Amino acid sequence: MQPLQAVKGMNDILPPDSARWEWLEAQMRSVLQRYGYANVRTPIVEPLALFVRGLGEVTDVVEKEMYAFEDKMNGDHLGLRPEGTAGVVRAMVEHSFLREGGKRLYYMGPMFRHERPQKGRYRQFHQMGIEALGFSGPDVDAEVILLARLLWRELGLVEGRDVVLELNCLGQPDERRAHREALIAYLEQHQDVLDEEAKRRMHSNPLRVLDTKNPAMQAMAEAAPKLLDFLGEASLAHFNGVRAILDAAGLAYRINPRLVRGLDYYNLTVFEWVTERLGSQGTICAGGRYDGLVEQLGGKPAPGVGFGLGMERLLLLLEEVGATIPAQTPDAYAIVPSAEGLPQVMVTLESLRAAGVAVVLHPGQGSMKSQFKKADASGAAFALVFGPDELAQGQVAIKPLRQEGAAQYTRELAQAARWAAELRNA
């Protein structure tokens, strides 16, 4: 029988690689908790209308990349979530979660887009995202960006070298409409350099034309009317407020007038953390403000700002810069020469585990040489040798594996909970 394989672009994450993911998730949670963010978990499958209404009908995600299907049981039109913000906002509206004030929330989990699989871009990929809902000031925009900077620093990345912040302001709908009209008029005058995709979007989503990667269109895009020139006093004040905080915090950034993001719900601040170390997959983290989305999805008007971070790309970047990711290793490895002593050994090991020691039992017995070889390969700091002589005296021999010249010593089995800390704190 032909063995089954995973869907193309949807990858298994197996040990020891999964330990890198667990480490990264732990680093993220540590930073998020310092900023007061609480975890939210939303379904992978949502009503298709959520993404059409929230992300925009003429976005790449909805037009080309959505995994959309009809529920065979009841005919509902559903979609696998391609990003996290719309689902979080839907949950806040459905459960009236903002009734008592603003919320800082984060999520981690798989997202789905039907793209051509390549390194750093998969059909099932994983994101960590944050959403600060109910806060309208530029201080929260800046806080969201500074949270990302602290995460980079905790992971050993250097801003300006490994990651760079790009910043822009999209203003408010009326300002965008005025810019849109000017932009369409400009594009109509330069149709000779537009590719087919740009011509298709010229009237439906002209801002996305400026985000082109086509080399032949770069000069035209650079000279196009800039949204920053259409911003009113309030939008400029908000943008300058964000910049003032980032400047005071010593965070360098570059203003990118062509940074528009790919989803329709953004307004005012938008940003991306980018890198040149991963080729074309240069965006590591991206987000911005989306003050109209809560109302757009049926809730009472409430502001919001957040970001999404690609975990696969971040792990690739950490690998590229040679960041140290601790291996997942046990504290101790149990070596048992004879099966006769297993009942006594197992009781001792359970006492150690209950006291917080990570200890692995060698599967089967095998020769002492092979067991010690496995113990050394496991990365454990100690080998626990339950030989017949030690067991006869109610003891275990403890051999340090990572301390050169350290002598082997014994401990009483009955007192395992008392000496467990020796193994944990090595």
C-alpha positions in Angstrom: 0.0 0.0 0.0 1.3 3.4 -1.0 2.1 5.4 2.2 0.2 8.7 2.6 2.1 12.0 2.7 1.4 15.4 4.1 -0.3 18.0 1.8 2.2 20.0 -0.2 3.3 23.1 1.6 2.0 21.8 5.0 5.0 20.5 7.0 5.5 18.2 9.9 7.6 19.6 12.8 9.5 16.8 14.4 12.0 16.5 17.3 14.6 17.9 17.7 13.4 20.8 15.5 10.2 21.1 17.6 12.3 22.0 20.6 13.4 25.2 18.7 9.7 26.1 18.3 9.0 25.5 22.0 11.9 27.7 22.9 10.8 30.5 20.6 7.2 30.3 21.9 8.5 30.6 25.5 10.6 33.6 24.6 7.6 35.2 23.0 5.3 34.5 26.0 7.8 36.0 28.3 7.9 39.3 26.4 4.1 39.4 25.9 3.4 39.0 29.6 5.7 41.9 30.5 3.4 44.1 28.3 0.2 42.8 29.8 -1.0 40.7 26.9 -3.4 37.8 27.5 -3.8 34.7 25.3 -6.8 34.3 23.0 -7.5 31.2 20.9 -9.9 31.4 18.0 -11.1 28.6 15.5 -9.0 27.7 12.5 -12.2 27.6 10.4 -14.3 30.7 10.2 -17.3 31.9 8.0 -15.9 32.9 4.6 -17.8 36.2 4.9 -15.5 37.2 7.8 -12.5 37.4 5.6 -14.2 38.8 2.6 -15.7 41.6 4.7 -12.7 42.2 6.9 -9.8 41.8 4.6 -11.3 43.1 1.4 -12.6 41.5 -1.8 -9.8 42.7 -4.0 -6.9 41.7 -1.8 -4.5 38.9 -2.9 -5.5 36.9 0.2 -9.2 36.7 -0.7 -8.8 36.6 -4.5 -6.0 34.1 -4.8 -4.9 32.5 -1.6 -7.9 31.6 0.6 -8.7 28.0 1.3 -12.5 28.3 0.9 -15.0 25.5 0.8 -18.6 24.6 1.2 -19.7 22.6 4.3 -21.2 19.3 2.9 -23.5 19.0 6.0 -25.3 22.4 5.7 -23.9 24.3 2.7 -22.2 27.0 4.8 -19.4 28.8 3.0 -16.2 28.5 5.2 -12.6 29.4 5.0 -9.4 28.4 6.7 -8.0 31.4 8.5 -5.3 33.2 6.4 -4.4 35.6 9.2 -5.4 36.2 12.8 -6.8 39.7 13.3 -10.2 39.2 11.7 -10.9 36.2 13.9 -9.9 37.9 17.1 -12.0 40.9 16.3 -15.0 38.6 15.4 -14.6 37.0 18.8 -14.5 40.3 20.6 -17.7 41.5 18.9 -19.5 38.1 19.4 -18.7 38.0 23.1 -19.0 41.8 23.8 -15.5 41.5 25.2 -14.7 45.2 24.9 -17.7 46.3 26.9 -15.5 46.9 30.0 -12.7 48.6 28.2 -9.6 48.0 26.1 -7.9 44.6 25.9 -4.4 43.5 25.0 -4.5 40.1 23.4 -2.1 37.7 21.7 -2.4 34.5 19.7 -0.1 31.8 18.3 -1.1 29.2 15.8 -1.4 28.0 12.2 -2.7 30.1 9.3 -3.4 28.9 5.7 -2.8 30.4 2.3 -2.7 28.6 -1.1 0.7 29.9 -2.3 3.5 28.4 -4.2 5.6 26.7 -1.4 9.1 27.9 -1.0 11.6 28.4 1.8 10.0 30.7 4.4 6.6 30.7 2.7 4.3 27.7 3.2 0.6 26.8 2.7 0.3 26.1 6.4 2.4 28.6 8.3 2.5 29.8 11.9 2.0 33.3 13.3 2.3 35.0 16.6 0.2 38.1 16.6 -0.9 40.8 19.1 -4.0 42.9 19.1 -4.5 46.0 21.3 -8.2 46.8 21.1 -9.9 49.9 22.5 -6.8 52.2 22.5 -6.7 55.1 20.1 -3.5 57.0 21.0 -0.1 56.9 19.2 1.4 55.6 22.5 -0.1 52.2 21.9 1.1 52.1 18.3 4.6 52.9 19.5 4.3 50.3 22.3 3.4 47.6 19.8 6.5 48.4 17.8 8.7 48.6 20.9 7.4 45.2 22.0 8.7 43.7 18.8 12.1 45.4 19.4 12.4 43.9 22.9 11.6 40.5 21.4 14.4 40.9 18.8 16.8 41.8 21.6 15.8 38.8 23.7 16.4 36.6 20.7 19.8 38.1 20.0 18.8 40.0 16.9 20.2 43.5 16.3 17.9 46.3 14.9 19.5 48.1 12.1 21.7 45.1 11.2 19.5 42.0 11.3 16.1 43.7 11.2 15.0 47.2 10.1 11.8 49.1 10.9 9.9 50.6 8.1 7.1 53.1 8.9 4.2 54.8 7.1 0.9 56.5 7.7 -2.2 55.7 5.6 -4.3 58.4 7.1 -8.1 58.3 7.3 -10.7 57.2 4.7 -11.3 60.7 3.3 -7.6 61.4 2.9 -7.1 58.0 1.2 -10.0 58.8 -1.1 -8.4 62.1 -2.2 -5.0 60.3 -2.7 -6.8 57.5 -4.5 -8.2 59.8 -7.1 -4.9 61.5 -7.7 -3.1 58.1 -7.9 -5.6 56.6 -10.4 -5.2 59.7 -12.6 -1.4 59.3 -12.4 -1.6 55.5 -13.2 -3.8 56.2 -16.2 -1.1 58.5 -17.5 1.5 55.7 -17.2 -0.4 52.7 -18.5 2.5 51.9 -20.9 4.7 50.7 -18.0 1.9 48.9 -16.0 1.9 45.1 -16.1 -1.4 43.2 -16.4 -1.8 42.8 -12.6 -1.3 46.6 -12.1 -3.8 47.4 -14.9 -6.4 45.1 -13.3 -5.9 46.8 -9.9 -5.6 50.3 -11.1 -9.2 51.2 -10.3 -10.1 48.6 -7.7 -7.1 48.8 -5.4 -4.5 51.4 -6.7 -2.5 51.5 -3.5 -1.4 47.9 -4.1 0.0 48.9 -7.4 2.7 50.9 -5.5 3.7 47.8 -3.7 4.8 46.1 -6.9 8.0 44.0 -7.1 8.2 44.4 -10.9 11.6 46.1 -11.7 10.1 47.8 -14.7 7.6 49.6 -12.6 9.8 50.8 -9.8 10.6 54.3 -11.1 7.0 54.9 -11.9 5.9 53.8 -8.4 8.6 56.0 -6.7 7.3 59.1 -8.5 3.6 58.4 -7.8 1.6 60.8 -5.6 2.5 60.0 -1.9 -0.3 59.5 0.6 1.7 61.4 3.2 1.2 64.6 1.2 -2.6 64.2 1.5 -2.7 63.8 5.3 -4.7 66.2 7.4 -3.6 67.8 10.7 -5.0 65.0 13.0 -3.4 62.2 11.0 -0.1 64.0 10.9 -0.3 64.6 14.7 -0.9 60.9 15.3 2.0 59.9 13.1 4.3 62.4 14.6 3.3 61.2 18.1 4.3 57.7 17.2 7.6 59.0 15.8 8.3 61.1 18.9 8.1 58.1 21.1 10.2 55.9 18.9 12.8 58.7 18.6 12.9 59.1 22.4 13.4 55.3 22.7 16.3 55.5 20.4 14.7 53.2 17.8 15.9 54.0 14.2 13.4 53.6 11.4 12.9 54.6 7.8 9.8 56.1 6.4 8.6 54.1 3.4 5.8 56.0 1.5 5.1 52.9 -0.5 4.4 50.7 2.5 0.6 50.1 2.3 0.1 46.5 3.6 -2.0 44.0 1.7 -5.3 44.1 3.6 -8.0 46.7 3.4 -8.6 47.3 7.1 -5.5 49.4 7.9 -5.6 53.2 8.7 -3.1 55.6 10.1 0.1 53.8 11.3 1.4 50.9 9.3 4.8 49.3 9.8 7.0 46.3 8.8 10.1 44.8 10.4 12.2 43.6 7.4 15.5 41.9 6.9 17.9 41.5 4.0 19.2 38.2 5.2 16.4 36.0 3.8 16.3 37.1 0.2 12.8 37.8 -1.1 11.2 36.6 2.1 12.2 39.9 3.8 9.2 40.8 6.0 9.4 39.2 9.4 6.7 41.1 11.3 4.1 43.6 10.0 1.0 45.4 11.2 -0.6 48.7 12.0 -3.7 50.4 13.1 -7.2 49.3 12.0 -9.7 51.6 13.8 -12.7 50.7 11.5 -12.5 46.9 11.6 -14.6 46.3 14.8 -17.5 48.3 13.4 -17.0 46.7 10.0 -17.5 43.3 11.6 -20.7 44.4 13.4 -19.5 45.8 16.7 -19.6 49.2 18.3 -16.8 51.4 17.0 -13.5 50.7 18.7 -9.9 51.4 17.7 -7.3 48.7 17.3 -3.7 48.2 16.5 -1.5 45.1 16.2 0.9 43.0 14.2 1.5 39.5 12.9 4.9 37.7 13.0 5.9 34.8 10.8 7.4 32.2 13.1 9.0 30.1 10.3 10.7 33.1 8.9 11.9 34.2 12.3 13.4 30.8 12.9 15.1 31.0 9.5 16.5 34.4 10.4 17.8 33.2 13.8 19.5 30.3 12.0 21.0 32.7 9.4 22.6 35.0 12.1 23.8 32.1 14.1 21.7 32.7 17.2 22.1 30.3 20.0 18.9 28.2 20.5 19.3 26.0 23.6 18.8 22.3 23.0 16.1 20.5 24.8 18.0 18.1 27.0 17.2 16.1 30.1 18.8 16.7 33.5 19.7 13.0 33.9 19.7 9.7 32.0 19.0 6.5 33.9 21.2 3.5 33.2 19.8 0.1 34.3 22.0 -3.0 33.6 19.4 -5.5 34.7 15.6 -5.7 34.4 15.4 -7.2 37.8 15.9 -3.8 39.4 13.3 -2.0 37.3 10.5 -1.7 39.9 12.8 -0.1 42.4 14.3 2.1 39.7 10.9 3.3 38.4 9.8 4.3 41.9 12.9 6.4 42.3 12.6 8.0 38.9 9.0 9.0 39.7 10.1 10.7 42.9 12.7 12.6 40.9 10.2 13.7 38.3 7.7 14.8 40.9 10.5 17.0 42.3 11.0 18.6 38.9 13.9 16.6 37.5 13.8 15.7 33.7 15.1 12.2 33.6 15.0 9.7 30.7 15.0 6.0 31.2 17.1 3.9 28.8 14.7 1.7 26.7 15.5 -1.9 27.4 18.8 -2.8 29.0 21.7 -3.4 26.6 25.3 -3.2 27.4 26.7 -0.6 29.9 28.8 0.8 27.0 25.8 1.4 24.8 23.8 2.9 27.6 26.5 5.3 28.5 26.9 6.3 24.8 23.1 7.0 24.7 23.4 9.0 28.0 26.2 11.2 26.6 24.3 11.7 23.3 21.2 12.8 25.2 22.9 15.9 26.5 22.0 15.0 30.1 24.2 16.5 32.8 24.2 13.2 34.8 24.0 9.5 34.3 22.1 7.7 37.1 23.6 4.2 37.3 21.3 1.7 38.9 23.7 -1.3 39.1 23.0 -4.4 41.1 25.6 -3.5 43.8 24.1 0.0 44.2 20.5 -1.3 44.3 21.4 -3.9 46.9 22.5 -1.1 49.2 19.5 1.1 48.3 21.6 3.5 46.4 22.2 5.0 42.9 25.6 6.0 41.5 25.6 9.5 40.0 28.1 10.2 37.3 28.6 13.8 36.1 28.8 13.8 32.3 29.6 17.5 31.6 32.1 18.3 34.3 35.6 17.3 33.4 37.3 15.4 36.2 34.2 15.3 38.4 34.0 12.2 40.5 31.1 9.7 40.6 29.2 9.6 43.9 26.2 7.8 45.4 22.9 8.9 46.9 20.2 7.0 48.9 17.2 6.0 46.8 14.8 6.6 49.6 16.0 10.3 49.8 15.5 11.0 46.1 13.3 14.0 46.7 16.0 15.6 48.9 18.9 15.4 46.4 16.8 16.1 43.3 17.9 19.7 43.4 21.5 18.6 42.7 20.4 17.3 39.3 18.1 20.3 38.5 20.6 23.0 39.3 23.8 21.6 37.7 
